[in-house]
Amino acid sequence: MNRTIAYRGYEICVELTPTSKDMFDVKFHIAGLAGPMGRLGIGKPTQIRNGPFSRRWAYLVAEIAGQVAIDVILGLPDASVRSVPAISDGGPQRRASDAV
């Protein structure tokens, strides 16, 4: 069973392979318009691990994985970028007056 999902000018192509009654292994690949060529993963089938899955779960997991792959290649859309506080390297900062 195959399904194609459009996302940000690309297509996420999902392929389900039956493993047992109502359970499926799932692969996806990215196809679409000319974009950043030479990037790994474009057009190559990727197996989703930790299966088999139910049909609905398989499609959902593959769609989300495909969206993440496209976001990694293109970068996040501007609307979804949020300010994230930086993590310091040394843990909590101490002042000289805190010394024991």
N, C-alpha and C positions, 0 to 999 in steps of 0.2 A: 504494500500500500504506500502510495506516495502523496505528498502534499507540498505545495509551494506557498511560502509566506513572503509577502513584500515587506521590506524594511529599509528605509533610508536610501532608496534607489538600487538596492540589491535584492536578490531573492535567496531565501533560506529554503533549500530543497531537503525535505525530510523523507527518509525511506524506512519503513517498518518491515521487519522480517519476523514472521511467526516462529515462536520457539515451543509453545505449548498452547493449550486452550486459553484464549483471551490474554495471552502474554506475548510480548514482542521485544526483540532487540531493535535498537534504533541507531541510524547513522544520519548525519546531515552534511551538506556542503553548501558553500556560498557561491552564487553565480550572479552576474549583473553587469552593469555598465562599466565602461573603462574608468579605472580608478587607480589607486596606488598599486601598480603592477610590481611583481617581484616579491610580494609579501607572501610569507608562508601561510598555507591554509586555504587560499583562494582556489576553489574548484576541487580540492582534495577531500574525499569522504572522511569524516571523523566519526569514529564509533563512540557512543555515549557509554561510559562505564557504569558498573553496579546495576545492570539490568538482570533479567528482563523486567519490563514495565507493562502495566495495563495500557491499552490503546490511548486513552485520554492523557495519562501521565507521560507516555512516551512523546506524544506531540508537544506537550507543554515544555518538557525538559529540553527537547531539541530546539524549540523556538527560542527559549531563553538563552541557550548556549549559542545559537546562531546570532542573536542580537548582541550578546556580549562580544563575540568575535568581530562583528562589524564595528561595534563601538571602539574596540581596541585598534582596529585598522584606521578608522576615520577620526578617532577622538570623540569625546563626548559632545553632544549638542550643547551650545552655550546655555540654554535654559536649565540644563540639569547640573551644571557645575556649581558646587556649593563650596563655601569657605570651610576648610577643615583645619582645626588648630594643629600646629606643628607639635611633634612629639620630641621632647628633649632627649639627648643621648644619655645623660647622667642621672636620670630619675628626678625626684623632687629637688628643687634648688634650695640650698642652705645658705644662710647668712653667717658671717663670722660670729655674730652674737649668739647664734644657736649652738655653738660648740660647747661641749661639756667638759 
